[in-house]
Amino acid sequence: MSASHRTLQIWTFAIQFGFKYFLLNQKWTYGKAGMTKEAVSARKSELAVWLREGLVSLGPTFIKIGQQFSTRDNVPPFDSDTALEIVQFALGKPVDQVFNTFDTTPIAAASLGQVHLATLGGEKVVVKVQRPGLKSLFDIDLKNIRAL
């Protein structure tokens, strides 16, 4: 992804969030039912879900930022085919030529990567797999965060 495309993606998200947050407290946006506690609470919940999904879609840098502002640290894993490709590329050979077993279902996932169980030479080991495209995204994201 080009830096300009990534910058546009980040700023679009930030502007959308700012607009949605602004509308959250505007009485006229609640219509005839009014700005009740229940209506405001429901809208806050919807905005929270939208924000979480948006941060996850923006990737590791923004997942980490979201984690810092929340009490939840669980992040959905990336797909197992991608994980296998990353491990194979790092090792320079197919996973089954290195490990006796490799569980494609991660036991944990976080903003920077995920962890898989494996067996190496008869011993149980864990393999931490870094999220794809991490470095290039971080470089672009940090420049944009400074600007925000």
C-alpha positions as CSV (number, residue, x, y, z in Angstrom):
1,M,0.0,0.0,0.0
2,S,1.4,3.4,-0.9
3,A,2.0,6.0,1.8
4,S,-0.5,8.4,0.2
5,H,-3.2,5.7,0.1
6,R,-2.5,4.8,3.7
7,T,-2.6,8.5,4.8
8,L,-5.9,9.0,3.1
9,Q,-7.3,5.9,4.8
10,I,-6.2,7.1,8.2
11,W,-7.5,10.7,7.8
12,T,-10.8,9.4,6.4
13,F,-11.3,7.3,9.5
14,A,-10.3,10.1,11.8
15,I,-12.6,12.6,10.2
16,Q,-15.5,10.1,10.2
17,F,-14.9,9.4,13.9
18,G,-14.8,13.2,14.7
19,F,-18.1,13.7,12.8
20,K,-19.8,10.8,14.4
21,Y,-18.6,11.9,17.9
22,F,-19.9,15.4,17.2
23,L,-23.3,14.1,16.3
24,L,-23.5,12.0,19.4
25,N,-24.3,15.0,21.5
26,Q,-26.5,17.0,19.1
27,K,-30.1,16.9,20.2
28,W,-31.5,17.5,16.7
29,T,-30.0,14.1,15.6
30,Y,-32.3,12.2,17.9
31,G,-35.5,13.1,16.2
32,K,-38.9,13.1,17.9
33,A,-38.0,10.4,20.5
34,G,-35.5,12.9,22.0
35,M,-32.1,12.6,23.5
36,T,-32.9,10.2,26.3
37,K,-30.3,8.4,28.4
38,E,-31.2,5.2,26.7
39,A,-30.8,6.7,23.2
40,V,-27.5,8.3,24.0
41,S,-26.3,5.0,25.6
42,A,-27.3,3.0,22.5
43,R,-25.6,5.5,20.2
44,K,-22.4,5.4,22.3
45,S,-22.5,1.6,22.1
46,E,-22.9,1.7,18.3
47,L,-20.0,4.2,18.0
48,A,-17.8,2.0,20.2
49,V,-18.4,-1.0,18.0
50,W,-17.7,1.1,14.9
51,L,-14.5,2.5,16.4
52,R,-13.2,-0.9,17.5
53,E,-13.9,-2.4,14.0
54,G,-12.3,0.6,12.4
55,L,-9.2,0.4,14.5
56,V,-8.9,-3.3,13.8
57,S,-9.2,-2.7,10.1
58,L,-6.5,0.0,10.2
59,G,-4.1,-2.6,11.6
60,P,-1.6,-3.1,14.4
61,T,-0.6,0.5,15.1
62,F,-4.2,1.5,15.6
63,I,-5.1,-1.7,17.4
64,K,-2.4,-0.9,19.9
65,I,-3.7,2.7,20.3
66,G,-7.2,1.3,20.9
67,Q,-5.9,-1.1,23.5
68,Q,-4.3,1.8,25.4
69,F,-7.7,3.6,25.5
70,S,-9.6,0.5,26.5
71,T,-9.6,-2.3,29.0
72,R,-9.9,-5.0,26.4
73,D,-6.8,-6.5,24.8
74,N,-8.2,-9.3,22.7
75,V,-7.6,-9.0,19.0
76,P,-8.9,-11.3,16.3
77,P,-6.2,-13.5,14.7
78,F,-5.2,-13.3,11.0
79,D,-5.9,-16.3,8.8
80,S,-3.8,-19.5,9.3
81,D,-2.7,-19.6,5.6
82,T,-1.1,-16.2,6.0
83,A,0.6,-17.3,9.3
84,L,2.0,-20.4,7.6
85,E,3.3,-18.4,4.7
86,I,5.1,-16.0,7.1
87,V,6.7,-18.8,9.0
88,Q,7.7,-20.6,5.9
89,F,9.3,-17.4,4.5
90,A,11.1,-16.7,7.7
91,L,12.5,-20.3,7.9
92,G,13.2,-20.7,4.2
93,K,11.4,-24.0,4.0
94,P,8.0,-25.6,4.5
95,V,6.7,-25.7,8.1
96,D,6.4,-29.5,8.1
97,Q,10.1,-29.8,7.3
98,V,11.0,-27.9,10.5
99,F,8.3,-28.8,13.0
100,N,6.9,-32.2,13.9
101,T,3.5,-30.6,14.4
102,F,2.2,-27.0,13.9
103,D,-1.2,-26.0,15.1
104,T,-2.7,-23.6,12.6
105,T,-5.2,-22.3,15.1
106,P,-3.5,-19.7,17.2
107,I,-3.7,-19.9,21.0
108,A,-3.4,-16.1,21.3
109,A,-3.6,-13.1,19.1
110,A,-2.5,-9.5,19.7
111,S,-1.9,-6.3,17.8
112,L,1.6,-7.3,16.7
113,G,1.2,-11.0,16.1
114,Q,-0.2,-14.3,17.2
115,V,1.1,-17.4,18.9
116,H,0.8,-21.0,17.6
117,L,1.6,-24.3,19.3
118,A,4.1,-26.6,17.6
119,T,6.4,-29.5,18.3
120,L,10.1,-29.3,17.5
121,G,12.3,-32.3,18.0
122,G,9.7,-33.9,20.3
123,E,9.4,-30.8,22.5
124,K,6.3,-28.6,22.7
125,V,7.1,-25.0,21.6
126,V,5.3,-21.8,20.8
127,V,5.8,-19.9,17.6
128,K,5.1,-16.2,17.6
129,V,4.1,-15.0,14.1
130,Q,4.3,-11.3,13.4
131,R,1.3,-9.7,11.6
132,P,1.9,-9.3,7.9
133,G,3.1,-5.9,6.7
134,L,3.8,-4.7,10.2
135,K,6.9,-2.6,9.6
136,S,5.7,-0.7,6.5
137,L,2.4,0.1,8.2
138,F,4.1,1.3,11.4
139,D,6.3,3.7,9.5
140,I,3.4,5.3,7.7
141,D,1.1,5.2,10.7
142,L,3.6,6.9,13.0
143,K,4.0,9.8,10.6
144,N,0.2,10.2,10.5
145,I,-0.2,9.9,14.2
146,R,2.3,12.8,14.7
147,A,0.2,14.9,12.3
148,L,-3.1,14.0,14.1
